[in-house]
């Protein structure tokens, strides 16, 4: 497999989901840099429909863990900071989920580039329907009712790491039409 030398592609390849964090605090300079990742995310017609809540309070992180729908939610409480990404559908009613996802991915890559780890936490139930946990997260963080919670992104210094293999692009990429190799 060819090695990526481009720093962006290298970061994309090396970033991993990490759900266990050490006690090291994340400095404000790194938090600001991660927020810059969200700031520069693409959005439909530059609507920038996201807001990000930076949660450092341990009790609030504990409550977010209880409201998460992931089996690895313990990382929310362990991580010294959790970013909660919300979007305002009024800014773009058709693309807000994708825009919020782009902001979240940029933040995860920014964290990785700073030597930090993260993992993406959703607030939807396993069947994909809107879960009451989203409403409780909104209550907890005073998020306006019309906003949607796209993700929670715990960030910190990894206490464990692992590698995962990826299928080759030839398994999912087609030419000119689906299924055409």
Backbone as a chain_set.jsonl record, in Angstrom:
{"seq": "XXXXXXXXXXXXXXXXXXXXXXXXXXXXXXXXXXXXXXXXXXXXXXXXXXXXXXXXXXXXXXXXXXXXXXXXXXXXXXXXXXXXXXXXXXXXXXXXXXXXXXXXXXXXXXXXXXXXXXXXXXXXXXXXXXXXXXXXXXXXXXXXXXXXXXXXXXXXXXXXXXXXXXXXXXXXXXXXXXXXX", "coords": {"N": [[0.845, -1.178, 0.0], [0.537, 2.21, -0.825], [2.297, 4.889, 0.689], [1.135, 7.8, 2.309], [2.278, 11.0, 1.729], [1.465, 13.604, 1.661], [0.479, 16.02, 3.99], [-2.224, 16.388, 4.799], [-3.611, 14.159, 3.776], [-2.17, 12.23, 5.122], [-2.871, 12.781, 7.799], [-5.617, 12.183, 7.669], [-5.45, 9.459, 7.158], [-4.11, 8.498, 9.454], [-5.652, 9.243, 11.677], [-7.571, 8.005, 14.342], [-10.353, 6.444, 15.968], [-10.578, 6.932, 19.316], [-11.38, 5.92, 22.495], [-10.66, 6.066, 25.125], [-9.151, 8.048, 27.553], [-6.363, 9.864, 28.937], [-5.496, 11.785, 31.937], [-4.519, 14.301, 31.202], [-4.902, 17.734, 30.701], [-6.515, 19.71, 28.129], [-5.208, 22.398, 26.532], [-6.229, 25.864, 26.195], [-5.323, 27.017, 23.829], [-5.189, 24.828, 22.086], [-7.868, 24.046, 22.091], [-8.971, 26.304, 20.863], [-7.757, 26.034, 18.358], [-8.927, 23.669, 17.432], [-11.556, 24.544, 17.237], [-11.196, 26.311, 15.148], [-10.952, 24.488, 13.107], [-13.643, 23.686, 12.802], [-14.697, 26.147, 12.045], [-13.696, 26.521, 9.456], [-14.897, 24.574, 7.973], [-16.596, 23.178, 5.129], [-19.751, 24.38, 3.869], [-23.108, 24.376, 2.641], [-23.764, 26.914, 0.36], [-22.219, 28.573, 1.959], [-23.482, 28.721, 4.453], [-22.87, 28.041, 7.084], [-24.112, 26.645, 9.434], [-23.6, 25.751, 12.018], [-23.116, 25.52, 15.584], [-20.941, 25.374, 18.356], [-20.551, 23.861, 21.422], [-18.383, 24.009, 24.052], [-17.529, 21.767, 26.356], [-16.271, 21.525, 29.456], [-16.733, 21.069, 32.102], [-16.791, 18.633, 34.582], [-19.011, 17.297, 35.765], [-21.063, 17.908, 33.963], [-20.066, 16.623, 31.699], [-20.218, 14.015, 32.645], [-22.976, 13.708, 32.776], [-23.585, 13.996, 30.07], [-22.42, 11.661, 29.118], [-24.184, 9.775, 30.198], [-26.394, 10.315, 28.641], [-25.644, 9.601, 26.124], [-25.669, 7.454, 23.227], [-23.9, 5.409, 22.876], [-21.811, 2.588, 23.281], [-19.352, 3.139, 24.16], [-19.387, 5.344, 25.722], [-18.134, 6.079, 28.099], [-15.801, 7.423, 27.59], [-16.549, 10.049, 27.168], [-16.827, 11.13, 29.667], [-14.247, 10.757, 30.679], [-12.607, 12.233, 28.941], [-10.984, 15.393, 28.85], [-12.292, 17.482, 27.629], [-15.293, 17.999, 25.843], [-16.719, 18.516, 22.754], [-19.728, 19.763, 21.627], [-21.638, 19.615, 18.866], [-23.978, 21.539, 17.259], [-26.642, 22.333, 14.977], [-28.408, 24.819, 13.106], [-31.293, 24.374, 11.559], [-32.759, 26.312, 10.199], [-30.97, 27.939, 8.909], [-30.16, 26.495, 6.732], [-32.27, 24.404, 5.481], [-31.936, 21.996, 4.098], [-29.366, 20.87, 4.021], [-28.168, 20.789, 6.493], [-27.4, 18.651, 8.197], [-25.267, 17.385, 6.878], [-23.512, 19.559, 6.778], [-22.994, 20.008, 9.518], [-21.785, 17.576, 10.069], [-19.494, 17.785, 8.498], [-18.179, 19.86, 9.844], [-17.714, 18.588, 12.292], [-16.004, 16.471, 11.483], [-13.813, 17.967, 10.539], [-13.001, 19.056, 12.988], [-12.231, 16.74, 14.385], [-10.061, 15.931, 12.826], [-8.432, 18.182, 13.164], [-7.917, 17.984, 15.918], [-6.468, 15.578, 15.939], [-4.233, 16.416, 14.464], [-3.02, 17.96, 16.33], [-1.952, 16.233, 18.106], [-3.836, 15.019, 19.666], [-6.628, 12.917, 20.608], [-9.838, 11.625, 19.567], [-13.372, 10.797, 19.502], [-16.361, 10.123, 17.717], [-19.546, 10.796, 18.825], [-22.913, 10.014, 18.713], [-26.349, 11.127, 19.11], [-28.51, 9.654, 18.536], [-30.847, 6.92, 18.474], [-30.274, 3.349, 18.055], [-31.783, 2.508, 15.893], [-31.886, 4.595, 14.23], [-33.781, 6.533, 14.53], [-34.916, 9.66, 15.862], [-33.884, 10.185, 19.08], [-35.008, 10.446, 22.48], [-32.886, 11.24, 23.948], [-31.544, 13.26, 22.597], [-33.172, 15.468, 23.016], [-32.871, 15.703, 25.778], [-30.137, 16.281, 25.966], [-30.191, 18.776, 24.758], [-31.718, 20.168, 26.637], [-29.999, 20.009, 28.903], [-27.779, 21.514, 28.044], [-28.842, 23.915, 27.361], [-29.653, 24.363, 24.708], [-31.153, 25.816, 21.891], [-34.536, 24.983, 21.018], [-35.143, 24.619, 18.292], [-32.766, 23.872, 17.139], [-30.587, 21.192, 16.039], [-28.85, 18.486, 17.461], [-25.876, 17.373, 16.336], [-23.501, 15.979, 16.875], [-21.302, 14.721, 19.456], [-18.06, 15.308, 20.512], [-15.68, 13.984, 22.193], [-12.484, 14.908, 23.392], [-9.036, 14.433, 23.944], [-5.903, 13.374, 25.432], [-4.864, 10.327, 24.273], [-5.236, 7.282, 26.084], [-5.049, 4.741, 25.324], [-4.297, 3.008, 22.313], [-4.994, 1.758, 19.029], [-4.917, -0.17, 16.002], [-6.612, -0.308, 12.882], [-7.575, -2.166, 10.105], [-8.307, -1.181, 6.777], [-10.611, -1.579, 4.125], [-9.641, -1.933, 0.687], [-9.797, 0.795, -1.679], [-10.67, -0.136, -4.091], [-12.671, -1.888, -3.465], [-14.931, -0.358, -3.035], [-15.133, 1.735, -4.826], [-16.253, 2.904, -7.946], [-16.401, 3.212, -11.556], [-17.861, 5.622, -13.462], [-20.484, 4.473, -13.19], [-22.53, 2.891, -10.714], [-21.248, -0.127, -9.47], [-19.654, -0.634, -11.654], [-16.537, -1.576, -12.455]], "CA": [[0.0, 0.0, 0.0], [1.382, 3.407, -0.924], [2.296, 5.751, 1.873], [0.73, 9.17, 2.055], [3.244, 12.0, 2.157], [0.733, 14.842, 1.829], [0.129, 16.062, 5.411], [-3.667, 16.249, 5.012], [-3.94, 12.754, 3.57], [-1.527, 11.487, 6.214], [-3.718, 12.959, 8.981], [-6.837, 11.411, 7.45], [-5.132, 8.032, 7.289], [-3.641, 8.144, 10.796], [-6.638, 9.521, 12.723], [-8.298, 6.829, 14.809], [-11.31, 6.612, 17.042], [-10.009, 6.559, 20.612], [-12.45, 6.118, 23.475], [-10.112, 6.119, 26.486], [-8.284, 9.218, 27.632], [-5.614, 10.127, 30.156], [-5.947, 12.959, 32.681], [-3.903, 15.537, 30.737], [-5.831, 18.772, 30.244], [-6.338, 20.266, 26.79], [-5.04, 23.834, 26.685], [-7.132, 26.735, 25.444], [-4.801, 27.205, 22.474], [-5.598, 23.674, 21.286], [-9.325, 24.155, 21.935], [-9.197, 27.327, 19.833], [-7.353, 25.477, 17.067], [-9.965, 22.715, 17.037], [-12.701, 25.354, 16.805], [-10.857, 26.824, 13.813], [-11.305, 23.415, 12.176], [-15.081, 23.825, 12.522], [-14.912, 27.423, 11.356], [-13.322, 26.431, 8.048], [-15.58, 23.453, 7.324], [-17.473, 23.594, 4.039], [-21.196, 24.338, 4.086], [-23.881, 24.773, 1.47], [-23.822, 28.368, 0.149], [-21.52, 29.193, 3.087], [-24.471, 29.001, 5.506], [-22.228, 27.837, 8.384], [-25.229, 26.534, 10.374], [-23.212, 25.092, 13.262], [-22.653, 26.118, 16.829], [-20.188, 24.376, 19.103], [-20.496, 24.077, 22.87], [-17.171, 23.412, 24.611], [-17.902, 21.303, 27.693], [-15.129, 21.112, 30.274], [-17.232, 20.738, 33.427], [-16.807, 17.177, 34.745], [-20.373, 16.82, 36.024], [-21.802, 18.008, 32.708], [-19.572, 15.531, 30.855], [-20.789, 12.771, 33.182], [-24.382, 13.661, 32.351], [-23.586, 13.733, 28.629], [-22.148, 10.221, 28.954], [-25.426, 9.057, 30.485], [-27.35, 10.564, 27.568], [-25.125, 9.144, 24.833], [-26.18, 6.155, 22.789], [-22.753, 4.62, 22.445], [-21.297, 1.701, 24.328], [-18.059, 3.675, 24.583], [-19.664, 6.658, 26.288], [-17.276, 6.403, 29.233], [-14.803, 8.376, 27.127], [-17.057, 11.416, 27.303], [-16.526, 11.553, 31.042], [-12.792, 10.757, 30.85], [-11.955, 13.269, 28.138], [-11.019, 16.677, 29.546], [-13.185, 18.41, 26.935], [-16.184, 17.435, 24.833], [-17.331, 19.513, 21.879], [-21.066, 19.378, 21.193], [-21.916, 20.342, 17.621], [-25.39, 21.689, 16.924], [-26.89, 23.085, 13.751], [-29.681, 25.517, 13.008], [-31.874, 24.032, 10.26], [-33.295, 27.493, 9.516], [-29.917, 28.516, 8.059], [-30.21, 25.711, 5.505], [-33.106, 23.253, 5.854], [-31.706, 20.804, 3.293], [-28.011, 20.331, 4.104], [-27.582, 21.072, 7.807], [-26.756, 17.473, 8.788], [-23.972, 17.239, 6.218], [-22.657, 20.673, 7.198], [-22.555, 19.721, 10.891], [-20.857, 16.445, 10.001], [-18.219, 18.295, 7.974], [-17.538, 20.6, 10.939], [-17.236, 17.594, 13.261], [-14.84, 15.783, 10.922], [-12.69, 18.907, 10.573], [-12.545, 19.157, 14.376], [-11.525, 15.499, 14.716], [-8.761, 15.989, 12.149], [-7.633, 19.218, 13.831], [-7.453, 17.402, 17.186], [-5.41, 14.619, 15.609], [-3.032, 17.148, 14.033], [-2.437, 18.556, 17.538], [-1.504, 15.154, 18.982], [-4.947, 14.624, 20.528], [-7.498, 11.874, 20.086], [-11.261, 11.914, 19.696], [-14.307, 9.853, 18.889], [-17.632, 10.722, 17.334], [-20.672, 10.251, 19.574], [-24.204, 10.49, 18.257], [-27.432, 11.158, 20.101], [-29.628, 8.956, 17.934], [-30.914, 5.525, 18.89], [-29.655, 2.439, 17.099], [-32.624, 2.324, 14.712], [-31.76, 5.784, 13.415], [-34.823, 7.503, 14.835], [-34.545, 10.672, 16.842], [-34.052, 9.656, 20.43], [-35.292, 11.454, 23.498], [-31.617, 11.72, 24.503], [-31.216, 14.539, 21.971], [-33.922, 16.509, 23.726], [-32.269, 15.876, 27.108], [-28.869, 16.997, 25.76], [-30.572, 20.169, 24.503], [-32.093, 20.743, 27.942], [-28.813, 20.101, 29.744], [-26.844, 22.533, 27.56], [-29.603, 25.116, 27.014], [-29.62, 24.476, 23.254], [-32.479, 26.197, 21.406], [-35.382, 23.862, 20.599], [-35.133, 24.41, 16.838], [-31.472, 23.335, 16.727], [-30.374, 19.749, 16.099], [-27.539, 18.06, 17.953], [-25.286, 16.501, 15.324], [-22.473, 15.096, 17.422], [-20.467, 15.072, 20.594], [-16.702, 14.914, 20.161], [-14.735, 14.022, 23.305], [-11.106, 15.105, 22.927], [-8.015, 14.405, 24.98], [-4.72, 12.577, 25.144], [-5.25, 8.917, 24.289], [-4.571, 6.395, 27.042], [-4.859, 3.5, 24.583], [-4.38, 3.156, 20.861], [-5.091, 0.517, 18.288], [-4.954, 0.034, 14.557], [-7.665, -1.021, 12.172], [-7.35, -2.294, 8.668], [-9.356, -0.626, 5.93], [-10.727, -2.253, 2.836], [-9.064, -1.109, -0.376], [-10.781, 1.605, -2.406], [-11.216, -0.933, -5.197], [-13.865, -2.58, -2.975], [-16.099, 0.518, -2.951], [-15.098, 2.783, -5.85], [-16.671, 2.469, -9.277], [-16.162, 4.181, -12.646], [-18.976, 6.087, -14.29], [-21.775, 3.977, -12.744], [-22.435, 1.981, -9.59], [-20.955, -1.51, -9.805], [-18.785, -0.746, -12.816], [-15.134, -1.51, -12.0]], "C": [[0.889, 1.241, 0.0], [1.232, 4.266, 0.333], [1.894, 7.165, 1.464], [1.804, 10.115, 2.567], [2.597, 13.365, 2.314], [0.237, 14.907, 3.276], [-1.376, 15.913, 5.686], [-4.071, 14.787, 4.858], [-3.339, 11.871, 4.657], [-2.372, 11.58, 7.489], [-5.009, 12.161, 8.852], [-6.57, 9.925, 7.676], [-4.798, 7.643, 8.73], [-4.651, 8.388, 11.907], [-7.399, 8.248, 13.064], [-9.316, 7.245, 15.858], [-10.673, 6.085, 18.319], [-11.044, 6.894, 21.673], [-11.967, 6.172, 24.918], [-9.045, 7.2, 26.54], [-7.567, 9.281, 28.975], [-6.067, 11.438, 30.779], [-5.387, 14.299, 32.192], [-4.951, 16.516, 30.213], [-5.514, 19.197, 28.812], [-6.315, 21.781, 26.938], [-5.98, 24.634, 25.792], [-6.637, 26.973, 24.023], [-5.201, 26.051, 21.558], [-7.117, 23.666, 21.079], [-9.644, 25.16, 20.836], [-8.827, 26.811, 18.447], [-8.381, 24.474, 16.549], [-11.212, 23.46, 16.56], [-12.448, 25.989, 15.437], [-11.148, 25.763, 12.748], [-12.778, 23.477, 11.81], [-15.344, 25.071, 11.696], [-14.687, 27.306, 9.854], [-13.941, 25.227, 7.344], [-16.444, 23.973, 6.176], [-18.938, 23.527, 4.464], [-21.898, 24.858, 2.843], [-24.079, 26.283, 1.46], [-23.247, 29.145, 1.34], [-22.468, 29.553, 4.238], [-23.903, 28.864, 6.916], [-23.264, 27.688, 9.504], [-24.87, 25.985, 11.749], [-22.942, 26.066, 14.402], [-21.93, 25.01, 17.567], [-20.167, 24.785, 20.57], [-19.28, 23.31, 23.385], [-17.47, 23.06, 26.06], [-16.661, 20.792, 28.41], [-15.566, 20.658, 31.663], [-17.427, 19.221, 33.557], [-18.216, 16.636, 34.962], [-21.222, 16.88, 34.752], [-21.36, 16.914, 31.743], [-20.121, 14.188, 31.326], [-22.239, 12.627, 32.725], [-24.495, 13.43, 30.845], [-23.329, 12.254, 28.354], [-23.42, 9.428, 29.178], [-26.442, 9.2, 29.351], [-26.886, 10.048, 26.212], [-25.699, 7.775, 24.505], [-25.043, 5.3, 22.236], [-22.273, 3.76, 23.595], [-19.966, 2.208, 24.86], [-18.211, 5.051, 25.219], [-18.787, 7.048, 27.458], [-16.222, 7.428, 28.84], [-15.248, 9.814, 27.222], [-16.698, 11.968, 28.672], [-15.017, 11.651, 31.269], [-12.108, 11.909, 30.128], [-12.04, 14.612, 28.857], [-11.925, 17.711, 28.886], [-14.032, 17.622, 25.931], [-16.811, 18.587, 24.066], [-18.698, 18.97, 21.45], [-21.419, 20.262, 20.0], [-23.421, 20.344, 17.372], [-25.501, 22.455, 15.605], [-28.269, 23.722, 13.823], [-30.279, 25.233, 11.639], [-32.455, 25.237, 9.51], [-32.254, 28.122, 8.588], [-29.799, 27.775, 6.736], [-30.999, 24.438, 5.811], [-32.788, 21.962, 5.112], [-30.349, 20.145, 3.515], [-27.393, 20.426, 5.501], [-26.892, 19.864, 8.434], [-25.361, 17.299, 8.199], [-23.008, 18.335, 6.654], [-22.129, 20.457, 8.615], [-21.576, 18.567, 10.943], [-19.494, 16.891, 9.486], [-17.464, 19.056, 9.063], [-16.952, 19.63, 11.965], [-15.988, 16.881, 12.744], [-13.625, 16.703, 10.916], [-12.124, 19.025, 11.988], [-11.762, 17.915, 14.789], [-10.142, 15.48, 14.071], [-7.858, 17.051, 12.779], [-7.079, 18.676, 15.149], [-6.306, 16.432, 16.932], [-4.115, 15.349, 15.247], [-2.311, 17.792, 15.216], [-1.952, 17.491, 18.525], [-2.577, 14.682, 19.947], [-5.783, 13.559, 19.835], [-8.951, 12.276, 20.304], [-12.075, 10.721, 19.236], [-15.66, 10.519, 18.753], [-18.754, 10.026, 18.099], [-21.951, 10.859, 19.025], [-25.22, 10.529, 19.387], [-28.697, 10.543, 19.513], [-29.653, 7.525, 18.429], [-30.422, 4.624, 17.756], [-30.503, 2.203, 15.854], [-32.593, 3.545, 13.812], [-32.844, 6.814, 13.653], [-34.323, 8.496, 15.878], [-34.843, 10.147, 18.233], [-34.341, 10.783, 21.404], [-33.995, 11.978, 24.112], [-31.205, 13.041, 23.861], [-31.926, 15.676, 22.692], [-33.321, 16.758, 25.111], [-30.907, 16.557, 27.02], [-29.169, 18.478, 25.545], [-30.969, 20.874, 25.805], [-30.871, 21.004, 28.805], [-27.939, 21.285, 29.352], [-27.544, 23.815, 27.095], [-29.558, 25.404, 25.505], [-31.024, 24.836, 22.776], [-33.24, 25.007, 20.808], [-35.283, 23.579, 19.108], [-33.806, 23.854, 16.327], [-31.482, 21.819, 16.809], [-28.969, 19.495, 16.632], [-27.006, 17.038, 16.954], [-24.316, 15.512, 15.937], [-21.944, 15.624, 18.738], [-19.09, 14.52, 20.26], [-15.804, 15.054, 21.385], [-13.311, 14.08, 22.766], [-10.166, 15.087, 24.124], [-6.795, 13.644, 24.505], [-5.108, 11.107, 25.3], [-4.506, 8.154, 25.385], [-4.379, 5.009, 26.43], [-4.926, 3.825, 23.094], [-4.523, 1.776, 20.243], [-5.101, 0.852, 16.805], [-6.106, -0.77, 13.99], [-7.288, -1.065, 10.71], [-8.541, -1.693, 7.936], [-9.402, -1.417, 4.638], [-10.152, -1.347, 1.757], [-10.164, -0.35, -1.119], [-11.379, 0.84, -3.577], [-12.455, -1.721, -4.775], [-15.104, -1.687, -2.967], [-16.15, 1.609, -4.021], [-15.422, 2.196, -7.213], [-16.374, 3.572, -10.288], [-17.444, 4.408, -13.417], [-20.361, 5.602, -13.871], [-21.553, 2.989, -11.602], [-22.207, 0.549, -10.087], [-20.006, -1.69, -10.979], [-17.338, -0.529, -12.379], [-14.294, -0.861, -12.997]], "O": [[1.874, 1.31, 0.736], [0.163, 4.338, 0.939], [2.276, 7.651, 0.4], [2.196, 10.03, 3.731], [3.128, 14.212, 3.033], [-0.368, 13.947, 3.753], [-1.753, 15.358, 6.718], [-4.783, 14.239, 5.699], [-3.942, 10.877, 5.06], [-2.568, 10.58, 8.18], [-5.449, 11.532, 9.814], [-7.365, 9.227, 8.305], [-5.173, 6.558, 9.174], [-4.528, 7.801, 12.981], [-7.819, 7.507, 12.175], [-9.159, 8.257, 16.54], [-10.275, 4.922, 18.388], [-11.529, 8.023, 21.741], [-12.775, 6.309, 25.836], [-8.156, 7.261, 25.691], [-8.076, 8.825, 29.999], [-6.922, 12.13, 30.225], [-5.758, 15.341, 32.732], [-5.783, 16.16, 29.379], [-4.383, 19.058, 28.348], [-7.281, 22.38, 27.41], [-6.461, 24.143, 24.77], [-7.445, 27.116, 23.105], [-5.517, 26.267, 20.388], [-7.591, 23.314, 19.998], [-10.488, 24.902, 19.978], [-9.509, 27.117, 17.469], [-8.669, 24.442, 15.353], [-11.849, 23.05, 15.589], [-13.381, 26.182, 14.658], [-11.541, 26.09, 11.628], [-13.132, 23.338, 10.639], [-16.132, 25.041, 10.75], [-15.405, 27.923, 9.067], [-13.544, 24.897, 6.227], [-16.965, 25.086, 6.245], [-19.313, 22.718, 5.312], [-21.354, 25.67, 2.095], [-24.516, 26.86, 2.456], [-23.725, 30.228, 1.68], [-22.278, 30.564, 4.913], [-24.399, 29.501, 7.845], [-23.299, 28.506, 10.424], [-25.762, 25.773, 12.571], [-22.6, 27.233, 14.211], [-22.269, 23.836, 17.42], [-19.809, 25.913, 20.91], [-19.167, 22.103, 23.175], [-17.643, 23.946, 26.897], [-16.077, 19.775, 28.035], [-14.832, 19.929, 32.33], [-18.129, 18.604, 32.756], [-18.571, 15.606, 34.389], [-22.02, 15.976, 34.503], [-22.191, 16.338, 31.042], [-20.451, 13.326, 30.511], [-22.668, 11.542, 32.334], [-25.408, 12.738, 30.395], [-23.946, 11.665, 27.466], [-23.708, 8.499, 28.423], [-27.257, 8.305, 29.13], [-27.655, 10.057, 25.251], [-26.151, 7.04, 25.384], [-25.209, 4.569, 21.26], [-22.328, 4.172, 24.754], [-19.502, 1.752, 25.905], [-17.26, 5.833, 25.247], [-18.696, 8.231, 27.788], [-15.793, 8.222, 29.678], [-14.417, 10.714, 27.345], [-16.313, 13.129, 28.809], [-14.56, 12.544, 31.983], [-11.149, 12.49, 30.637], [-13.085, 14.933, 29.422], [-12.287, 18.707, 29.511], [-13.547, 16.707, 25.265], [-17.363, 19.515, 24.656], [-18.799, 17.843, 20.967], [-21.489, 21.486, 20.11], [-24.053, 19.291, 17.285], [-24.565, 23.133, 15.183], [-29.169, 23.231, 14.504], [-29.82, 25.796, 10.645], [-32.624, 25.172, 8.293], [-32.608, 28.763, 7.599], [-29.387, 28.354, 5.731], [-30.436, 23.485, 6.351], [-33.327, 20.915, 5.469], [-30.197, 18.959, 3.219], [-26.202, 20.163, 5.662], [-25.895, 20.029, 9.137], [-24.392, 17.09, 8.929], [-21.825, 18.075, 6.875], [-20.951, 20.695, 8.883], [-20.649, 18.564, 11.752], [-18.46, 16.435, 9.975], [-16.248, 18.913, 9.19], [-15.836, 19.823, 12.446], [-15.021, 16.707, 13.486], [-12.522, 16.27, 11.252], [-10.908, 19.086, 12.168], [-10.741, 18.023, 15.468], [-9.166, 15.063, 14.695], [-6.653, 16.84, 12.912], [-5.907, 18.884, 15.462], [-5.293, 16.463, 17.63], [-3.032, 14.949, 15.672], [-1.131, 18.129, 15.119], [-1.583, 17.815, 19.654], [-2.273, 14.018, 20.937], [-5.658, 13.334, 18.632], [-9.255, 13.149, 21.117], [-11.55, 9.767, 18.663], [-16.048, 11.361, 19.563], [-18.894, 8.805, 18.027], [-22.058, 12.077, 18.887], [-24.972, 10.024, 20.482], [-29.81, 10.862, 19.931], [-28.61, 6.965, 18.768], [-30.186, 5.086, 16.64], [-29.977, 1.735, 14.844], [-33.204, 3.542, 12.744], [-32.824, 7.876, 13.032], [-33.425, 8.199, 16.666], [-35.961, 9.711, 18.51], [-33.963, 11.932, 21.175], [-33.993, 13.043, 24.729], [-30.575, 13.867, 24.52], [-31.335, 16.726, 22.944], [-33.269, 17.901, 25.566], [-30.553, 17.334, 27.907], [-28.476, 19.338, 26.089], [-30.601, 22.025, 26.04], [-30.721, 22.086, 29.371], [-27.415, 21.985, 30.219], [-26.913, 24.693, 26.508], [-29.439, 26.557, 25.09], [-31.995, 24.22, 23.216], [-32.646, 24.136, 20.172], [-35.334, 22.42, 18.696], [-33.734, 23.407, 15.182], [-32.273, 21.229, 17.544], [-28.023, 20.206, 16.292], [-27.601, 15.979, 16.75], [-24.303, 14.338, 15.565], [-22.11, 16.794, 19.085], [-18.967, 13.392, 19.781], [-15.225, 16.118, 21.605], [-12.971, 13.389, 21.805], [-10.464, 15.652, 25.177], [-6.67, 13.313, 23.326], [-5.62, 10.701, 26.343], [-3.308, 8.35, 25.591], [-3.627, 4.193, 26.964], [-5.546, 4.808, 22.687], [-4.208, 0.762, 20.865], [-5.272, 2.006, 16.41], [-6.516, -1.784, 14.554], [-6.748, -0.106, 10.16], [-9.662, -1.709, 8.445], [-8.377, -1.866, 4.124], [-10.172, -0.124, 1.898], [-11.311, -0.795, -1.18], [-12.492, 1.145, -4.007], [-13.214, -2.177, -5.631], [-16.222, -2.198, -2.899], [-17.139, 2.338, -4.099], [-14.929, 1.131, -7.582], [-16.126, 4.72, -9.917], [-18.032, 3.471, -13.958], [-21.344, 6.276, -14.177], [-20.515, 2.331, -11.533], [-22.884, 0.08, -11.002], [-19.595, -2.815, -11.264], [-16.963, 0.574, -11.981], [-13.089, -0.716, -12.79]]}, "num_chains": 1, "name": "protein.A"}
